[in-house]
């Protein structure tokens, strides 16, 4: 577990202490929930629903080992390749 140190205005810290005392929680739990909530809000998804499946985990592991990597000479080349693969998948789905 990592430790994080931040500076906040005295008034904000005072409000945080009052809130956590009133809700019978602690600052660590409050800040942790606030971080998760903000990330979920910004992503527009609930993090817990985005747990990687076995295929994704395998892909992460292979990437870490340098296996099955694709190289592109430009960002546009990568986008074009992805669009081609999507079009191919859509064609397969519509032909069934």
CORBEL-V610580 format. One record per backbone hydrogen bond with DSSP energy under -1.0 kcal/mol. CO is the residue of the C=O (numbers start at 1). NH is the residue of the N-H. E is the energy in kcal/mol with one decimal. If there is no record, write none. Layout:
co=CO nh=NH e=E
co=CO nh=NH e=E
//
This chain:
co=9 nh=13 e=-2.3
co=10 nh=14 e=-2.5
co=11 nh=15 e=-2.4
co=12 nh=16 e=-2.5
co=13 nh=17 e=-2.6
co=14 nh=18 e=-2.3
co=15 nh=19 e=-2.7
co=16 nh=20 e=-2.6
co=17 nh=21 e=-2.1
co=18 nh=22 e=-2.7
co=19 nh=23 e=-2.4
co=20 nh=25 e=-2.6
co=26 nh=30 e=-2.4
co=27 nh=31 e=-3.0
co=28 nh=32 e=-2.5
co=29 nh=33 e=-2.6
co=30 nh=34 e=-2.4
co=31 nh=35 e=-2.5
co=32 nh=36 e=-2.4
co=33 nh=37 e=-2.7
co=34 nh=38 e=-2.3
co=35 nh=39 e=-2.4
co=36 nh=40 e=-2.6
co=37 nh=41 e=-2.4
co=38 nh=42 e=-2.7
co=39 nh=43 e=-2.5
co=40 nh=44 e=-1.6
co=40 nh=45 e=-1.3
co=46 nh=49 e=-1.5
co=47 nh=50 e=-2.1
co=53 nh=57 e=-2.5
co=54 nh=58 e=-2.5
co=55 nh=59 e=-2.2
co=56 nh=60 e=-2.5
co=57 nh=61 e=-2.5
co=58 nh=62 e=-2.7
co=59 nh=63 e=-2.5
co=60 nh=64 e=-2.4
co=61 nh=65 e=-1.4
co=62 nh=67 e=-3.2
co=63 nh=66 e=-1.2
co=74 nh=78 e=-1.6
co=75 nh=79 e=-2.3
co=76 nh=80 e=-2.8
co=77 nh=81 e=-2.1
co=78 nh=82 e=-2.3
co=79 nh=83 e=-2.6
co=80 nh=84 e=-2.2
co=81 nh=85 e=-2.2
co=82 nh=86 e=-2.4
co=83 nh=87 e=-2.4
co=84 nh=88 e=-2.3
co=85 nh=89 e=-2.3
co=86 nh=90 e=-2.6
co=87 nh=91 e=-2.2
co=88 nh=92 e=-2.1
co=89 nh=93 e=-2.3
co=90 nh=94 e=-2.2
co=91 nh=95 e=-1.5
//
